Amino acid sequence: MAQKVSLTHGYYRPYFYWMFPIVVANEEKLFEAEGVQMKINDIVAGGQPEDKAGWYKEALDSGTRDFYFCCAWQGVYSTCSTGRGKIGAGLRSTLIKTFAIYSKPESDFENILDIAKRGAEIAVNKNADAHYVTLKNLSELIPESQIKFAHLGGIEKCFSALINDEVQVATLAGPYAEAAEAIGYRRLLALSRTEPTFVVLGEHVSENVAKSFFRAINLAVDLINGDRSKYRHRYLREFREVVEKYLPEISGQMDSILAKVRLPAWSPVEPVTRDEFNQIQSFLVEKGLSVEGRSFDSSVESVVTSGVAL
């Protein structure tokens, strides 16, 4: 085997569900088998700033991360606005279908028209998937001037703010959305999203290393989808630990919550297409959320084809 190379991963644990294939690939030593040594930095303490593009750029510049997972909108925004990083692939999962706007059980909100009429702020993580998917869906139904956001940081902080009556509504996804429903929170609007998670690599990551990295992720996806019982147990254990540390308000209801949490299904990594990139960039520019910046050709460097690493 060739000499191992190292890749540094910045792990924001409350978002474990998006990066679960990395968790599995690391624990099952799939990266190691591909000649990649994964170094993991815990980045929760610093939190997620509103300027995620600058945050990612700083991480790539300083070497604290060699890659990052992000929503498709953020991947386009960050690479275009900072000129750093290459979008290497997209990773689809059933998680993209779990976004919804929630209120507390005793809320008298009936639907999003009530939210708009009362000028209620929707808790989201600014410049993250919840922000973009909420704006994209609501702007098709109500005037943008009536859409108001409370940018509170990571999804666990948005959920905590909803629990503690700091906001009246919040956009949740993944196991947090399932937890909210398990304890009786009201789903006011399911949000539609088709855009995948993007994997952005530092420019210094060679094509061969990127291929090895994506091969390991694809192998992890095969393991997860092939043994649902085993990996659901691992997924639930991770979520339990996240809740106990970051959302203690609901830790006393963990048994009923975990009974409702489903293990997502993933597809292998896929190349990001020109049309996909251009549609996302056009949306961001139209909404005043990004400058046009770099194009597809300078932002995307796919090393995968039809779900199989080359």
Summary of the structure (lengths in Angstrom):
residues: 310
radius of gyration: 19.0
end to end distance: 18.0
largest distance: 63.1
contacts: 1038
relative contact order: 0.19
helix: 47%
strand: 18%
